[in-house]
Amino acid sequence: MKFSHRAAILAVITCSISHPAFALHRTPMRALDGYRCMALDAPERVMMDFRHPVPLQSEPRDDAPSIASALAILPVATDAPPTNGYVRSMTLALRPGWVSTRWLKPYDAVHPGMTCTPYIMNDGKLGFVFGRTTQ
């Protein structure tokens, strides 16, 4: 069986691209202005119900279509008051949506001594930067 240089180069490229060390390293690029971190703080029966997760909805109303499951930590708009018991948020892909205030608490109330800032990451998606509060 003859092995060509072209096949060898293709094999090296394929192996190097698929190697985990070459995966894109996510880094924060800029803070997501106008948003702050909130945390889902629902009872365990709600958080563990994988068939009916807390939804991120397309509109601020109970019967609006769900666009995704709400994140455990999510950005909430600071420049818009709640509407019908919902606040503006977004998915990891930055798609806007609405989440019920029923299970939301400020991030630092759920995680005392910790800070959270929503960021746009180098891959263009939502991310968070966590830290500790200074005394």
Stockholm file with secondary structure:
# STOCKHOLM 1.0

chainA/1-135         MKFSHRAAILAVITCSISHPAFALHRTPMRALDGYRCMALDAPERVMMDFRHPVPLQSEPRDDAPSIASALAILPVATDAPPTNGYVRSMTLALRPGWVSTRWLKPYDAVHPGMTCTPYIMNDGKLGFVFGRTTQ
#=GR chainA/1-135 SS CCCCHHHHHHHHHHHHHHSGGGSCCCCEEEECTTEEEEEECCCHHHHTCTTSCCEEESSSSTTSCEEEECCSEEEEESSSCCBTTEEEEECTTCCEEEEEGGGEEEHHHHSTTEEEEEEEETTSSEEEEEEECCC
#=GC SS_cons         CCCCHHHHHHHHHHHHHHSGGGSCCCCEEEECTTEEEEEECCCHHHHTCTTSCCEEESSSSTTSCEEEECCSEEEEESSSCCBTTEEEEECTTCCEEEEEGGGEEEHHHHSTTEEEEEEEETTSSEEEEEEECCC
//
